[in-house]
Amino acid sequence: MKAIVAAGLLLCALSTGSMADKPRVTRAMLEQVENGLDVKFTAIWPQDPVEVVGVPQSAYVSGYGVVFMSKLNLAPAAGITPFHPAIRPDEIKRTHDKKVQRVEQLKSAMRSILADAAASLDSVPADEQIALGVSLFYWNWENHDGLPNQIVMHAPKKVLLAAKTGGGQAAISSDEY
Amino acid sequence: MSCSSVDLKAYLLGELPPAERVSVHNHLHACPACSDEMERLDSMRTALASLADEEPPQRIAFVSDKVFEPRWWQTIWRSGPAMGFASAALLAAAIFVHAYARHAAPAVNTAEIEQRIEQQVNARIGAAVTQAVAAAEQRQDQRIAQAVTTAEQRFDAQYRSELANAHQMADYYRDQNARFMVASNNAARSSQ
């Protein structure tokens, strides 16, 4: 009898432990946010949208939080093709100027997207981070002067929720590489 | 008998009387100084005797004599016109001699000399042209090599640039293809 009781206790302990290892944030929850990133980025300039290059990626890191990654071309331009074999200097300048103008507005949009993601990811603990990294796409012929290659923003979920309700924008960390 | 009373000249010339001659003879044996003087006088007499006898001039010449008249060349030398005429004659003679010597010079083969000069000139020109051509070819080779190197470097840089662009374009279209595949997959999944 004692053995049966001991075995039952052991099974209960194992099942409880396995439940503790399951991720709090499911892949489906992350995909929902990933799919929304395309729409939100292209909605920044609806008449002349940015180009989302590749597929947005995300991952949940247990104990840290959620990280989203995307790659954007802020000013889509025709690359070098057999029909457009050379880029003129005025094209280079126009593309560069356009990207420089759009960087600040992109950062503002990224803060908004982070706040929306924090609101939709209910299972992420309030103290864990939600991060969004945007890699900027450049053709080889482009001028990179004054432009970052990557912008990374992150903040604890509770800070982002506070920002969404109208405060705490300054607490969002922003790094450029 | 004292030395001052001895007449050696008369003794030498044999002009003394026999008695005095004996006494001088004895004195000469006794007196070395007079004996030496006697030897010098005797040597002088022997030297004079060895000279040839010469006839004295018959008479003394006068300035007006013919022997003092100027010779013909002195006359010319002292006469201006004559000297001028002689100079002209000498010059004419020199001109004739020169002309004769010039005509008498051996004939020069000008054709042979011209041919030799032409050969030498041609040889020098040929050498100079060969050297110039070699230098020009060397410079041309260097320029060509430099141009080829530059073209190769430019072509290589252009090739690398185009290759990098092609790689980037391929990456770009691969990302976009993946994006469309994911979107298509999501659309199919949502429609089910």
Interface residues (C-beta under 8 A of the other chain):
Chain A: N35 V52 V53 G54 V55 K71 G79 I80 T81 F137 W139 N140 W141
Chain B: S161 E162 A164 N165 Q168 M169 Y172 D175 Q176 A178 R179 V182 N186
